[in-house]
Amino acid sequence: MDSLDDLNARLIRFAQERDWEQFHSPKNLSMALAGEVGELLEHFQWLTQEQSLDLAPEKKEQVAMEVADCLIYLIRIAERLGVDPIAAAYRKIAINEQRYPAERVRGDARRAAEYGD
């Protein structure tokens, strides 16, 4: 598998070869991402929890292509804004570890503000 840097370079090359960089503003890419997330959600609409975990192979491939679309747009947004998505993810995990200490929230999926002090 390619590294994230390799994938990013390939996406840049893809856009540049088609003269699409002009369309890849963070605003446009964010809007495209929202559309792709909607398409991903459609595959799970009306399924039970169990059904969502046990997709038929053809459905799983369709979901994989939607996941790919979402990842592509996320990488493009990060590249256009100069954000390191891996570093940002690690920072966010550290924040969430503080907001949601395991010993306090284990087995409870409320939002942080709902836990009170």
C-alpha positions as CSV (number, residue, x, y, z in Angstrom):
1,M,0.0,0.0,0.0
2,D,1.1,3.5,-0.6
3,S,1.9,5.8,2.2
4,L,-0.3,8.8,2.8
5,D,2.5,11.0,1.3
6,D,2.6,8.8,-1.8
7,L,-1.2,8.9,-2.1
8,N,-1.2,12.7,-1.7
9,A,1.4,13.1,-4.4
10,R,-0.6,10.9,-6.8
11,L,-3.8,12.9,-6.1
12,I,-1.9,16.2,-6.8
13,R,-0.6,14.8,-10.0
14,F,-4.1,13.5,-11.0
15,A,-5.6,17.0,-10.4
16,Q,-2.8,18.8,-12.1
17,E,-2.9,16.6,-15.2
18,R,-6.5,17.6,-15.6
19,D,-6.1,21.2,-14.6
20,W,-8.5,20.7,-11.7
21,E,-6.4,22.4,-9.0
22,Q,-8.4,25.5,-9.8
23,F,-11.6,23.8,-8.6
24,H,-10.0,22.2,-5.5
25,S,-10.5,25.0,-3.0
26,P,-11.1,23.9,0.6
27,K,-14.7,25.1,0.3
28,N,-15.3,23.0,-2.9
29,L,-13.5,20.0,-1.5
30,S,-15.5,20.2,1.8
31,M,-18.7,20.3,-0.1
32,A,-17.7,17.3,-2.3
33,L,-16.7,15.4,0.9
34,A,-20.1,16.1,2.4
35,G,-21.8,14.6,-0.7
36,E,-19.6,11.5,-0.6
37,V,-20.3,11.0,3.1
38,G,-24.0,11.1,2.2
39,E,-23.4,8.5,-0.4
40,L,-21.6,6.3,2.2
41,L,-24.5,6.7,4.6
42,E,-27.0,5.6,2.0
43,H,-25.4,2.1,2.1
44,F,-26.3,1.7,5.8
45,Q,-29.6,3.4,5.9
46,W,-32.3,1.1,7.4
47,L,-29.8,-1.6,8.3
48,T,-29.6,-3.0,11.7
49,Q,-26.3,-2.9,13.6
50,E,-25.7,-6.6,12.8
51,Q,-26.5,-6.1,9.1
52,S,-24.1,-3.2,8.9
53,L,-21.3,-5.4,10.1
54,D,-22.1,-8.3,7.7
55,L,-22.2,-6.7,4.2
56,A,-22.4,-8.9,1.1
57,P,-19.2,-8.8,-0.9
58,E,-20.6,-6.5,-3.7
59,K,-22.1,-4.1,-1.1
60,K,-18.8,-4.1,0.8
61,E,-17.0,-3.1,-2.4
62,Q,-19.4,-0.3,-3.0
63,V,-18.8,0.9,0.5
64,A,-15.1,0.7,0.0
65,M,-15.4,3.0,-3.1
66,E,-17.3,5.5,-1.0
67,V,-14.7,5.3,1.8
68,A,-12.1,5.9,-0.9
69,D,-13.9,9.0,-2.2
70,C,-14.1,10.4,1.4
71,L,-10.4,9.7,2.1
72,I,-9.4,11.3,-1.2
73,Y,-11.3,14.5,-0.4
74,L,-9.9,14.6,3.1
75,I,-6.4,14.3,1.9
76,R,-7.0,17.0,-0.7
77,I,-8.4,19.4,1.9
78,A,-5.5,18.8,4.2
79,E,-3.0,19.3,1.3
80,R,-4.6,22.5,0.2
81,L,-4.6,23.9,3.7
82,G,-1.1,22.6,4.7
83,V,-2.6,20.4,7.5
84,D,-0.8,17.2,8.4
85,P,-3.8,14.9,8.9
86,I,-1.8,12.2,10.8
87,A,-0.4,14.8,13.2
88,A,-3.9,16.4,13.6
89,A,-5.4,13.0,14.3
90,Y,-2.9,12.2,17.0
91,R,-3.5,15.7,18.6
92,K,-7.3,15.0,18.5
93,I,-6.8,11.6,20.1
94,A,-4.8,13.2,22.9
95,I,-7.6,15.7,23.4
96,N,-10.2,13.0,23.5
97,E,-8.2,11.0,26.0
98,Q,-8.4,14.0,28.3
99,R,-12.1,14.7,27.6
100,Y,-13.2,11.0,27.9
101,P,-11.0,9.3,30.5
102,A,-11.5,5.5,30.1
103,E,-12.3,4.9,33.8
104,R,-15.0,7.5,33.7
105,V,-16.8,6.8,30.3
106,R,-16.3,3.1,29.7
107,G,-19.4,1.7,28.1
108,D,-21.2,5.1,28.0
109,A,-21.4,6.9,24.7
110,R,-22.6,10.4,25.9
111,R,-21.0,13.6,24.7
112,A,-18.3,15.1,27.0
113,A,-20.6,18.0,28.2
114,E,-23.2,15.4,29.3
115,Y,-21.0,14.0,32.0
116,G,-21.0,17.1,34.1
117,D,-18.3,17.8,36.6
